[in-house]
Structure formats: structure tokens, C-alpha cells
Amino acid sequence: MLWFFIALAGYFFLALTFILDKLILTKSVGKPVVYTFYSTIFMFGALLAWPFGVELLHGVDWWWAITSGVAFGFGLWTLYKAVKSGEASHINPLNGAIVTISTYALSFYFLSESLSSLQILGMAVLVCASLLLSLEKSRKHKGIHMGFVWAIVSGILFAVSHVSAKYLYDLYPFLTGFVWTRAATGFVGLFVLLFPSVRKTFKKKKTKEKPKTKAKRYAGAIVVATKVLGVVAVVLIQYAMAIGSVSLVVAMSGLQYALMFLLILFFTKFLPKIFKEYFTKRELVIEWVAILLVVVGSMLFVI
């Protein structure tokens, strides 16, 4: 059960990361493609682990490493586009539900993974909880909008990435699979350099700027903190996938969204100037029910 607690820690850090991502996308960086560049280009840094026993891959395995890394990078881009246009507490749970369903389908077909009846029930409960958490009624949107479409596309891309990585983890030591799949994500950073909005970030602005808000003033520090938390979360979750079932680890994302919802409620109530989301009374009831389902679904994994 070590994989369960490692994944739990990873999802806690990921919940914090998603909240900071939303803060950056709405108050500092603005453009998802720009944030994608800074989130992916530094993935080449994974190659620094080369001296610690990273092996070369064989033949077609290079293709799966590149597929995993590139799918992960584009999954981030489409998720940032989704979060930019919707509420993080709704977009991310929908994304997680799609990741869970798609990962199970792909791992069953390509990796021949099988789950017990209780585990399948637990996964179904977590998917239902994630879908409940995704129901949105805000000042901008009511019901389905383009942000949900991007969240679905992102979920499928993340599933492709996870299953491809799990294939490599079954064949090579964890560090080898992790380094090559994460380094491949850097290619997405090179690709988005084709966008003028990304290249403009390297040029100094000559005109006088308006006084910066606190979020913009500390944007650099927030981005660094987000990337550090993100790296820790990804390492923990990927390692949990390597030693456990990829379908079950991904299904546990419901815990992440429950934690994220509680953190958002805390910020909205006590620190609204830093981060705030709009909730109706009906939404609060639905989301508390969803959190209860998350607890039940997660417990079914360890029975």
C-alpha cells in the first residue's frame, strides 16, 4: 500500500500547484501558451540526472518516451487554456474524471491491467465525485462551455502520457523511464517558441508600465514555487504509478480535487484578495457530497 500514501502526498502538492496555476493565469502571465513554455522547456533539466544510472532506451521504446512526454506537455497546454476560461474548482475535476476513464481504458487494452470488483467500484465512485465537482455556475458561465472541451482534450492527452510512461516503467528502472519521458516534454517548449506571444516575453518593454499588482510583482516567485511543487508532485505520482496500478493511482485524483476545493474555500473566505471563486449554495452542497464520495471511493482501494 506504499503506492497509496505516495500518491496521496503527490496529489496534495498538485492541489496547491493547480491553485497557483490559476492565480498566475488570471493575474500575471495571462496567456496559456506563454505559461506552457515556462512549464515545459525546463523539463530538459531532467537530463541532469543522467550520471545517476539513467539507461538508454531500446528501439521503439524511444517512440513511447517521446509520446509520453509530448502528450504530457500538450495536456498541460490544453489544461491551462481550460483553467483560463473557467473556475479551477470545476475544470480540474472534470479533467481528472476524463483522465481516469481514459487511463483505465488504455491500460486495460494496452497493458492488460485488471482490477478487483471493489477497486472498479471505487474508481467509479471517484469518477462520479469528480463529475459532481465539475458542475459550474459562475458569473461567467453556467453549464458547459469551451473550457470543458479543453479539459476533456487535456484529460485524454494525460491518459496517453500516463499509460505510455507505465509501459516504460515495467521495462526499465524508474529513474530511466522518468527522465526520458519528462525530458521529451521539453520538445513542447521548443514548439511553442513558434508563437510570437512567447518570443515577446524575451524582449524588454521600453514604455512605462502601470503599477504592478501584488500578484504581478511576485509573479516570478510564484511561478518558481509552482514549478517546484509541480516537480515534487509529478515525481511522487509517477513513482506511485511505477510501483502500483496506473489506473488506481490516476483514479485517486479525486482526492486532489477534494483537497483543492477545501483550499479554495479557505482562500475565498479568509484571503479573497489573493484568490477567490464564486460559489452558489447549491454548488456548496453538491461539492460537499462529492467530497464524501471521494472519501468513500478512496477507502474502497485499501479494503
C-alpha positions as a Markdown table, in Angstrom:
| # | Residue | x | y | z |
|---|---|---|---|---|
| 1 | Met | 0.0 | 0.0 | 0.0 |
| 2 | Leu | 3.1 | 2.3 | -0.1 |
| 3 | Trp | 1.9 | 3.5 | -3.6 |
| 4 | Phe | -1.3 | 4.8 | -2.0 |
| 5 | Phe | 0.4 | 7.1 | 0.5 |
| 6 | Ile | 3.0 | 8.3 | -2.0 |
| 7 | Ala | 0.2 | 9.1 | -4.5 |
| 8 | Leu | -1.8 | 10.9 | -1.7 |
| 9 | Ala | 1.2 | 13.2 | -0.9 |
| 10 | Gly | 1.7 | 13.8 | -4.6 |
| 11 | Tyr | -1.9 | 14.9 | -5.1 |
| 12 | Phe | -1.8 | 17.2 | -2.1 |
| 13 | Phe | 1.1 | 19.1 | -3.7 |
| 14 | Leu | -0.7 | 19.0 | -7.1 |
| 15 | Ala | -3.8 | 20.6 | -5.5 |
| 16 | Leu | -1.6 | 23.5 | -4.3 |
| 17 | Thr | 0.0 | 23.7 | -7.8 |
| 18 | Phe | -3.3 | 24.0 | -9.6 |
| 19 | Ile | -4.4 | 26.9 | -7.3 |
| 20 | Leu | -1.2 | 28.7 | -8.0 |
| 21 | Asp | -1.6 | 28.0 | -11.8 |
| 22 | Lys | -5.0 | 29.7 | -11.8 |
| 23 | Leu | -3.5 | 32.7 | -9.9 |
| 24 | Ile | -0.7 | 33.1 | -12.4 |
| 25 | Leu | -3.0 | 32.6 | -15.4 |
| 26 | Thr | -5.6 | 35.2 | -14.3 |
| 27 | Lys | -3.4 | 37.8 | -12.7 |
| 28 | Ser | 0.2 | 37.6 | -14.1 |
| 29 | Val | 1.1 | 35.6 | -17.2 |
| 30 | Gly | -2.3 | 35.8 | -18.9 |
| 31 | Lys | -1.6 | 33.7 | -22.0 |
| 32 | Pro | -1.7 | 29.9 | -21.5 |
| 33 | Val | 0.8 | 29.3 | -24.4 |
| 34 | Val | 3.4 | 31.5 | -22.5 |
| 35 | Tyr | 2.8 | 29.6 | -19.3 |
| 36 | Thr | 3.1 | 26.4 | -21.2 |
| 37 | Phe | 6.5 | 27.4 | -22.4 |
| 38 | Tyr | 7.9 | 28.0 | -18.9 |
| 39 | Ser | 6.2 | 24.8 | -17.7 |
| 40 | Thr | 7.8 | 22.6 | -20.3 |
| 41 | Ile | 11.1 | 24.0 | -21.6 |
| 42 | Phe | 12.7 | 23.4 | -18.2 |
| 43 | Met | 11.8 | 19.7 | -18.4 |
| 44 | Phe | 15.0 | 19.2 | -20.3 |
| 45 | Gly | 16.6 | 19.7 | -16.9 |
| 46 | Ala | 15.6 | 16.0 | -16.2 |
| 47 | Leu | 18.7 | 15.1 | -18.2 |
| 48 | Leu | 20.9 | 16.3 | -15.3 |
| 49 | Ala | 20.0 | 13.0 | -13.7 |
| 50 | Trp | 22.0 | 11.2 | -16.4 |
| 51 | Pro | 25.0 | 10.4 | -14.2 |
| 52 | Phe | 22.8 | 8.7 | -11.6 |
| 53 | Gly | 22.3 | 5.5 | -13.6 |
| 54 | Val | 19.9 | 6.5 | -16.4 |
| 55 | Glu | 20.0 | 3.9 | -19.1 |
| 56 | Leu | 19.5 | 4.3 | -22.9 |
| 57 | Leu | 16.2 | 3.0 | -24.3 |
| 58 | His | 15.9 | 0.4 | -27.0 |
| 59 | Gly | 14.3 | 0.7 | -30.4 |
| 60 | Val | 10.6 | 1.5 | -30.4 |
| 61 | Asp | 10.8 | 2.5 | -26.7 |
| 62 | Trp | 12.1 | 5.9 | -27.7 |
| 63 | Trp | 8.9 | 6.4 | -29.5 |
| 64 | Trp | 6.9 | 5.7 | -26.3 |
| 65 | Ala | 9.1 | 8.0 | -24.3 |
| 66 | Ile | 8.5 | 10.9 | -26.8 |
| 67 | Thr | 4.8 | 10.1 | -27.0 |
| 68 | Ser | 4.5 | 10.2 | -23.2 |
| 69 | Gly | 6.5 | 13.5 | -22.8 |
| 70 | Val | 4.9 | 15.3 | -25.7 |
| 71 | Ala | 1.3 | 14.2 | -24.7 |
| 72 | Phe | 2.0 | 15.5 | -21.2 |
| 73 | Gly | 3.2 | 18.9 | -22.5 |
| 74 | Phe | 0.2 | 19.4 | -24.7 |
| 75 | Gly | -2.0 | 18.1 | -21.9 |
| 76 | Leu | -0.7 | 21.0 | -19.8 |
| 77 | Trp | -1.3 | 23.5 | -22.5 |
| 78 | Thr | -4.9 | 22.5 | -23.1 |
| 79 | Leu | -5.5 | 22.3 | -19.3 |
| 80 | Tyr | -4.1 | 25.9 | -18.9 |
| 81 | Lys | -6.5 | 27.0 | -21.7 |
| 82 | Ala | -9.4 | 25.3 | -19.8 |
| 83 | Val | -8.5 | 26.8 | -16.4 |
| 84 | Lys | -8.0 | 30.3 | -18.0 |
| 85 | Ser | -11.6 | 30.3 | -19.2 |
| 86 | Gly | -13.3 | 28.6 | -16.2 |
| 87 | Glu | -13.2 | 28.0 | -12.5 |
| 88 | Ala | -10.3 | 25.8 | -11.3 |
| 89 | Ser | -12.5 | 24.0 | -8.8 |
| 90 | His | -14.7 | 22.9 | -11.7 |
| 91 | Ile | -12.4 | 22.5 | -14.6 |
| 92 | Asn | -9.7 | 20.3 | -12.9 |
| 93 | Pro | -12.2 | 17.7 | -11.5 |
| 94 | Leu | -13.7 | 17.2 | -15.0 |
| 95 | Asn | -10.2 | 16.8 | -16.4 |
| 96 | Gly | -9.4 | 14.3 | -13.7 |
| 97 | Ala | -12.6 | 12.2 | -14.4 |
| 98 | Ile | -11.6 | 12.1 | -18.1 |
| 99 | Val | -8.0 | 11.1 | -17.2 |
| 100 | Thr | -9.3 | 8.3 | -15.0 |
| 101 | Ile | -11.7 | 6.9 | -17.6 |
| 102 | Ser | -9.3 | 7.2 | -20.5 |
| 103 | Thr | -6.3 | 5.7 | -18.4 |
| 104 | Tyr | -8.3 | 2.7 | -17.4 |
| 105 | Ala | -9.5 | 2.0 | -21.0 |
| 106 | Leu | -6.0 | 2.4 | -22.4 |
| 107 | Ser | -4.2 | 0.4 | -19.6 |
| 108 | Phe | -6.8 | -2.4 | -20.0 |
| 109 | Tyr | -6.3 | -2.6 | -23.7 |
| 110 | Phe | -2.5 | -2.0 | -24.0 |
| 111 | Leu | -1.1 | -3.1 | -20.6 |
| 112 | Ser | -3.7 | -5.8 | -19.8 |
| 113 | Glu | -4.3 | -4.3 | -16.3 |
| 114 | Ser | -7.1 | -5.9 | -14.3 |
| 115 | Leu | -8.7 | -4.6 | -11.2 |
| 116 | Ser | -10.8 | -6.2 | -8.4 |
| 117 | Ser | -14.5 | -5.5 | -8.2 |
| 118 | Leu | -14.1 | -3.2 | -5.2 |
| 119 | Gln | -11.3 | -1.3 | -7.0 |
| 120 | Ile | -13.5 | -0.8 | -10.1 |
| 121 | Leu | -16.4 | 0.3 | -7.8 |
| 122 | Gly | -14.0 | 2.7 | -6.0 |
| 123 | Met | -12.8 | 4.1 | -9.3 |
| 124 | Ala | -16.4 | 4.6 | -10.5 |
| 125 | Val | -17.3 | 6.4 | -7.3 |
| 126 | Leu | -14.3 | 8.7 | -7.7 |
| 127 | Val | -15.3 | 9.5 | -11.3 |
| 128 | Cys | -18.8 | 10.4 | -10.2 |
| 129 | Ala | -17.4 | 12.6 | -7.5 |
| 130 | Ser | -15.1 | 14.4 | -10.0 |
| 131 | Leu | -18.0 | 15.0 | -12.3 |
| 132 | Leu | -20.1 | 16.4 | -9.5 |
| 133 | Leu | -17.2 | 18.7 | -8.6 |
| 134 | Ser | -17.1 | 19.9 | -12.2 |
| 135 | Leu | -20.6 | 21.3 | -12.3 |
| 136 | Glu | -20.2 | 25.0 | -12.7 |
| 137 | Lys | -22.4 | 28.0 | -12.2 |
| 138 | Ser | -20.3 | 31.2 | -12.0 |
| 139 | Arg | -20.6 | 34.8 | -13.0 |
| 140 | Lys | -19.0 | 34.0 | -16.4 |
| 141 | His | -20.5 | 30.6 | -17.2 |
| 142 | Lys | -23.5 | 28.3 | -16.4 |
| 143 | Gly | -23.2 | 24.7 | -17.6 |
| 144 | Ile | -21.0 | 23.5 | -20.4 |
| 145 | His | -18.6 | 26.0 | -22.1 |
| 146 | Met | -15.4 | 25.9 | -24.2 |
| 147 | Gly | -13.2 | 25.4 | -21.0 |
| 148 | Phe | -14.8 | 22.0 | -20.5 |
| 149 | Val | -13.9 | 21.0 | -24.1 |
| 150 | Trp | -10.3 | 21.8 | -23.5 |
| 151 | Ala | -10.4 | 19.9 | -20.2 |
| 152 | Ile | -11.6 | 16.8 | -22.0 |
| 153 | Val | -8.9 | 17.0 | -24.6 |
| 154 | Ser | -6.4 | 17.6 | -21.9 |
| 155 | Gly | -7.6 | 14.5 | -20.0 |
| 156 | Ile | -7.2 | 12.2 | -23.0 |
| 157 | Leu | -3.7 | 13.6 | -23.6 |
| 158 | Phe | -2.7 | 13.0 | -19.9 |
| 159 | Ala | -4.0 | 9.4 | -20.1 |
| 160 | Val | -1.9 | 8.7 | -23.2 |
| 161 | Ser | 1.1 | 10.1 | -21.3 |
| 162 | His | 0.5 | 8.1 | -18.1 |
| 163 | Val | -0.1 | 4.8 | -19.9 |
| 164 | Ser | 3.0 | 5.2 | -22.2 |
| 165 | Ala | 5.1 | 6.0 | -19.1 |
| 166 | Lys | 3.8 | 3.0 | -17.2 |
| 167 | Tyr | 4.8 | 0.8 | -20.2 |
| 168 | Leu | 8.4 | 2.0 | -19.8 |
| 169 | Tyr | 8.3 | 1.7 | -16.0 |
| 170 | Asp | 7.6 | -2.0 | -16.5 |
| 171 | Leu | 10.6 | -2.4 | -18.7 |
| 172 | Tyr | 13.3 | -0.1 | -17.1 |
| 173 | Pro | 14.3 | 1.2 | -13.7 |
| 174 | Phe | 12.0 | 4.1 | -12.6 |
| 175 | Leu | 14.7 | 6.8 | -13.0 |
| 176 | Thr | 15.3 | 5.8 | -16.6 |
| 177 | Gly | 11.6 | 5.9 | -17.6 |
| 178 | Phe | 11.0 | 9.1 | -15.7 |
| 179 | Val | 14.0 | 11.0 | -17.1 |
| 180 | Trp | 13.3 | 10.2 | -20.8 |
| 181 | Thr | 9.6 | 10.8 | -20.6 |
| 182 | Arg | 9.9 | 14.2 | -18.7 |
| 183 | Ala | 12.8 | 15.3 | -20.9 |
| 184 | Ala | 10.7 | 14.7 | -24.0 |
| 185 | Thr | 8.1 | 17.2 | -22.6 |
| 186 | Gly | 10.8 | 19.9 | -23.4 |
| 187 | Phe | 10.1 | 19.5 | -27.1 |
| 188 | Val | 6.7 | 21.1 | -26.5 |
| 189 | Gly | 8.5 | 24.1 | -25.1 |
| 190 | Leu | 10.6 | 24.3 | -28.3 |
| 191 | Phe | 7.4 | 24.0 | -30.4 |
| 192 | Val | 5.5 | 26.9 | -28.6 |
| 193 | Leu | 8.5 | 29.2 | -29.4 |
| 194 | Leu | 6.9 | 29.5 | -32.8 |
| 195 | Phe | 4.2 | 31.7 | -31.2 |
| 196 | Pro | 5.0 | 35.4 | -31.2 |
| 197 | Ser | 3.5 | 35.9 | -27.8 |
| 198 | Val | 6.1 | 33.6 | -26.3 |
| 199 | Arg | 9.0 | 35.2 | -28.1 |
| 200 | Lys | 7.8 | 38.7 | -26.9 |
| 201 | Thr | 8.4 | 37.7 | -23.3 |
| 202 | Phe | 12.2 | 37.8 | -24.0 |
| 203 | Lys | 12.1 | 41.5 | -25.1 |
| 204 | Lys | 12.4 | 44.4 | -22.7 |
| 205 | Lys | 9.5 | 46.8 | -22.7 |
| 206 | Lys | 10.5 | 50.4 | -23.3 |
| 207 | Thr | 7.2 | 52.0 | -22.5 |
| 208 | Lys | 6.3 | 52.9 | -18.9 |
| 209 | Glu | 4.2 | 50.2 | -17.3 |
| 210 | Lys | 1.3 | 50.6 | -15.0 |
| 211 | Pro | 1.9 | 50.0 | -11.3 |
| 212 | Lys | 2.0 | 46.3 | -10.7 |
| 213 | Thr | -0.4 | 44.4 | -8.5 |
| 214 | Lys | 1.0 | 42.1 | -5.8 |
| 215 | Ala | 0.3 | 39.1 | -8.0 |
| 216 | Lys | 2.4 | 40.6 | -10.8 |
| 217 | Arg | 5.1 | 41.9 | -8.5 |
| 218 | Tyr | 5.7 | 38.4 | -7.1 |
| 219 | Ala | 4.9 | 36.5 | -10.3 |
| 220 | Gly | 8.4 | 35.2 | -10.6 |
| 221 | Ala | 8.5 | 33.8 | -7.1 |
| 222 | Ile | 5.0 | 32.3 | -7.6 |
| 223 | Val | 6.0 | 30.6 | -10.8 |
| 224 | Val | 9.1 | 29.2 | -9.2 |
| 225 | Ala | 7.1 | 27.9 | -6.2 |
| 226 | Thr | 4.6 | 26.4 | -8.6 |
| 227 | Lys | 7.2 | 24.6 | -10.7 |
| 228 | Val | 9.0 | 23.2 | -7.6 |
| 229 | Leu | 5.7 | 21.9 | -6.1 |
| 230 | Gly | 4.7 | 20.6 | -9.6 |
| 231 | Val | 8.0 | 18.7 | -9.9 |
| 232 | Val | 7.7 | 17.1 | -6.4 |
| 233 | Ala | 4.0 | 16.2 | -7.2 |
| 234 | Val | 4.9 | 14.6 | -10.6 |
| 235 | Val | 7.8 | 12.6 | -9.2 |
| 236 | Leu | 5.7 | 11.2 | -6.3 |
| 237 | Ile | 2.7 | 10.4 | -8.6 |
| 238 | Gln | 4.8 | 8.8 | -11.4 |
| 239 | Tyr | 6.7 | 6.7 | -8.8 |
| 240 | Ala | 3.4 | 5.6 | -7.3 |
| 241 | Met | 2.4 | 4.5 | -10.9 |
| 242 | Ala | 5.6 | 2.7 | -11.3 |
| 243 | Ile | 5.2 | 0.5 | -8.2 |
| 244 | Gly | 1.4 | 0.3 | -8.3 |
| 245 | Ser | -1.5 | 0.3 | -10.7 |
| 246 | Val | -1.6 | 3.2 | -13.1 |
| 247 | Ser | -5.4 | 3.1 | -13.2 |
| 248 | Leu | -5.8 | 3.2 | -9.4 |
| 249 | Val | -3.2 | 6.0 | -8.9 |
| 250 | Val | -4.9 | 8.1 | -11.6 |
| 251 | Ala | -8.4 | 7.4 | -10.1 |
| 252 | Met | -7.1 | 8.8 | -6.8 |
| 253 | Ser | -7.1 | 12.3 | -8.4 |
| 254 | Gly | -10.5 | 12.7 | -6.8 |
| 255 | Leu | -8.6 | 13.2 | -3.5 |
| 256 | Gln | -6.7 | 16.0 | -5.1 |
| 257 | Tyr | -9.8 | 17.9 | -6.2 |
| 258 | Ala | -11.4 | 17.5 | -2.7 |
| 259 | Leu | -8.2 | 19.0 | -1.2 |
| 260 | Met | -8.2 | 21.7 | -3.8 |
| 261 | Phe | -11.8 | 22.6 | -3.1 |
| 262 | Leu | -11.1 | 22.9 | 0.6 |
| 263 | Leu | -8.1 | 25.1 | -0.1 |
| 264 | Ile | -10.1 | 27.3 | -2.5 |
| 265 | Leu | -12.9 | 27.7 | 0.1 |
| 266 | Phe | -10.2 | 28.7 | 2.7 |
| 267 | Phe | -8.7 | 31.4 | 0.3 |
| 268 | Thr | -12.1 | 32.6 | -0.8 |
| 269 | Lys | -13.3 | 33.0 | 2.8 |
| 270 | Phe | -10.1 | 34.4 | 4.5 |
| 271 | Leu | -7.8 | 35.7 | 1.7 |
| 272 | Pro | -10.2 | 36.8 | -1.1 |
| 273 | Lys | -7.7 | 39.5 | -2.3 |
| 274 | Ile | -5.2 | 36.7 | -3.2 |
| 275 | Phe | -7.6 | 34.1 | -4.6 |
| 276 | Lys | -11.4 | 34.0 | -4.8 |
| 277 | Glu | -14.0 | 31.9 | -6.6 |
| 278 | Tyr | -17.8 | 32.2 | -6.9 |
| 279 | Phe | -20.0 | 29.6 | -5.3 |
| 280 | Thr | -23.8 | 29.2 | -5.0 |
| 281 | Lys | -25.3 | 27.5 | -2.0 |
| 282 | Arg | -26.4 | 24.6 | -4.3 |
| 283 | Glu | -22.9 | 24.2 | -5.6 |
| 284 | Leu | -21.5 | 24.0 | -2.0 |
| 285 | Val | -24.0 | 21.2 | -1.1 |
| 286 | Ile | -23.1 | 19.3 | -4.3 |
| 287 | Glu | -19.4 | 19.7 | -3.7 |
| 288 | Trp | -19.6 | 18.5 | -0.1 |
| 289 | Val | -21.5 | 15.4 | -1.3 |
| 290 | Ala | -18.7 | 14.9 | -3.9 |
| 291 | Ile | -16.0 | 15.2 | -1.2 |
| 292 | Leu | -17.9 | 12.5 | 0.8 |
| 293 | Leu | -17.9 | 10.3 | -2.3 |
| 294 | Val | -14.2 | 10.9 | -2.7 |
| 295 | Val | -13.5 | 9.6 | 0.8 |
| 296 | Val | -15.7 | 6.5 | 0.2 |
| 297 | Gly | -14.2 | 5.8 | -3.2 |
| 298 | Ser | -10.6 | 6.1 | -1.8 |
| 299 | Met | -11.4 | 3.7 | 1.1 |
| 300 | Leu | -12.5 | 1.1 | -1.4 |
| 301 | Phe | -8.9 | 1.0 | -2.8 |
| 302 | Val | -7.5 | -0.1 | 0.6 |
| 303 | Ile | -10.1 | -2.6 | 1.8 |
